[in-house]
Amino acid sequence: MKLDRILPYAKKLLEKTISSGDVVVDATLGNGHDTVFMANLIGENGTVYGFDVQEDAIQTSIERLKQHELADRVIIFHNGHEQLANLIPAEHHGKVKAAIFNLGYLPGSDKSVVTRPETTISAIQQLLEIMVPEGIIILVIYHGHTEGAIERDALLTYCQDIDQKKAHVLQYRFMNQQNNPPFIVAIEKR
């Protein structure tokens, strides 16, 4: 298959955006895979800010970072991503280069704990304020459950209404696959 699948495409966007020394955000730590990926991209002088509301996600991410000897590059907040502008230090406002969200619920965890459209939209709005021009926000939208479908609809409505003078918005999805496969919305700040 020549077309990139969803997660490899998200990583490709991150690779095109992030350089050594950058400040980036993993807005939903989950199992720490994106955190590790970004920690490698930012090098020794960059910073990853990670957010999650679930202690299991935080502990799994910390262990994964330790296994890869990357824990010193990541600052983790046991908080929702809607708090990111308050928690990321002011000296990094205007310097955030990329952010990624994996929306829905933590695989293998309590499926009643899900991301919510109001907190995700708040986090996107905050990121657009504290990002550098050409910074990228990647939303990986898992919508195969009731709450995921609600969040999907709210996010698509919100993203379609972002002023094109402020950001470019891309949707990347496979249209003919069954079982509501995840898709990407990427927002590039202008």
Disulfide bonds with the S-S distance in Angstrom:
none
